[in-house]
Structure formats: structure tokens, C-alpha cells
């Protein structure tokens, strides 16, 4: 498998952790799965594609739990997902064209931008961030979905690191609302993205299934925890994880 020979239990444990964080932060889990797979020996492109297997299973598990708890806005999910699914092929094409170093640096830069967007939301007055008409909200949701689709195919992150801060910024959603909606959209987006990567032969299925099995369990726990956690703590965790992963991917690019 091109140098990738991880232990089953090691990837299973990482999968549990990423599934837990995916359900709490609405990021799909690619932020941890991609660095983990590159550490085990996958190329950046293989890591991006393979992470989508875990992302699909984690987002399916967390979304189902949110739906059972009646905490899922299906209308918003359906506004975000279809535009994103249309654009995943663009992201896959870019990922295949970029050199590995450029892909890693771009991945890190995206995380720094997401941190800035969350900070920007906190600086806006409520009237600025929440006063939108229904028509404007539809257009903004579709625009967010288009961008998330490109990023899903490009970085294997499901698009959540952009959808969460942009929903907060432009749609006036709380971070918990944005997380739940993002996770539902990620299920549809990443399913489509993995089909495109599989057609290109980029997916390492055994590693992906190992990660996904753990993520399936972790996401169930995370969805229950999200309901109980305070908003400030969720925001702090989201920003902290982005910063940590950005630093790791930059160091990996220049190693």
C-alpha cells in the first residue's frame, strides 16, 4: 500500500478520537485523519482521499444521533449539500494537479483563515450577522456550499472548517447550530467526494475502514456531548484544533 502499514488498533483509536471531535466541532474529522495518514506513510493525496472513508462513517453516525435528538435542521443541510456536491470534482482535479508540498501548505493556510472567520464573527454586532432575508439566506447557504465542495475534494476535510465559521458569520447561527448542520451536509458532500477520488485510484481502503470504524463509535459519543457543552468551550476547542493542525501540516511540508 505504497509504504502505508499502520496497525489496526492504532488507526481505530485515532478514528474514535476524530469521530468524537467531528461530532462536537462539525469538521468531519479530516483535520486529524489527514495528518495521521501522512504520518503513517501515505502521500498527501492518498491521505486526503482515504480520510473521506472515515469522514463518511463519522458524519453518518453523528448526524443520525442529532436527528434522533431532534437537533438537526434538514432544510439547511439540503441548502448546503447539493452545491457542494457539484463542486467536489473541481477540488479533486486541483488536488491531483498540486505538488504534495503545496497541498500541505494550502491545507494549513485554510485552517488559519477559518480561525480568522470565527474571530470576525465575534466582532460583529448581532444585527450585522443575523439580519438576513429568506432569499438572501438561501443564496448565502448555496455560496457556502459551493466553497465547501471545492475544499472537500481538495483537502479531504468535508468542508466543515469553512461551513461552520461562514454559517456563524453570514447566517447568524450559533456554533452548535452550525456544527450540526455542517455535519449533516458533510455526510452528503464527502460521500460524493470519495466516489471521485476512488475513480482516480487514490483511496487506501483498509486504512480508511480502520479509521472509519473508530469514528463511527466516537461520533455517537460526541453528538451526545455537544448537547451538554457550553458555546464558549466549543468555540475554544474549534479554534485550538485548527491552530494545532495548521502548525503540524506546515512542519510536515518543510520537513
Phi, psi and omega in degrees: 000044177055044175087355181271110181221063182282157173284147180299315185288329177296313179291326178298318179295316177298322179298318178299315180296315182291324176296320177300310181291327179299316181289328180282324187251352176068032186250002177083326178108349181298333180300329177261325183293319181298309176300322180298315181291325176292325178296321181283353175119359177288150172290159178306320181292318177297320180297316179300312183292316183291325180301333182295333177297312178295323181297318179300312183291319180295315182291326177295317181295311181294321180294320177299318179294319178297321178295318178299325181274004180058041180243020185243127177267092185295326180299314180293323177301316182287340173284325183279317193291311185302315176300322180296319181297327179292332187261355182298327181295327176297316178297319178297319179297318179294318180299321179290333183273333185282143171291154184307317183297317180295324180295318180294316181294320179296322178299316179294318181298322179299321181292322177295320178297320180297321177299317179297319181297321177294319178296322179296321178301321182291336182275342182281146173288150181307322182296328181289326188264345186242344186276092179224145176283166180298317180296317179296321179297321178297313180297318181294319179298317180294322177296317177298319179296320178300313180295318180297325179295317177300315183291328178297312179292327183283314189246353181068030184254002179078346180090356185296328182291346173259319182298319182297304180295325181288325174295321177295318185287312188261334183255354176071022180280151171289165182295327179293317177298315181296321180298312182294317179295316180301316182297320177296318179293323180300324179303314181285317183296311184290331176298318178291318182296320182293329177296321180291317179292322179298322179296332179270358179075028184266350189270130171264096194294320183297313178297320180295320179291323177299312178297315184295326179297317177292319181298326179301318180285315182298324182294327177298317179292316182298320180297324178289321180293322182304321181300331186261341185282145176289151182303317184297322180292320179297317178298316180298317179296319181299311181293320181296318180295318179300315181296317180297314182289326177298316179297319180295315184291327175294316179296323178294322182294324184260003179291000000 
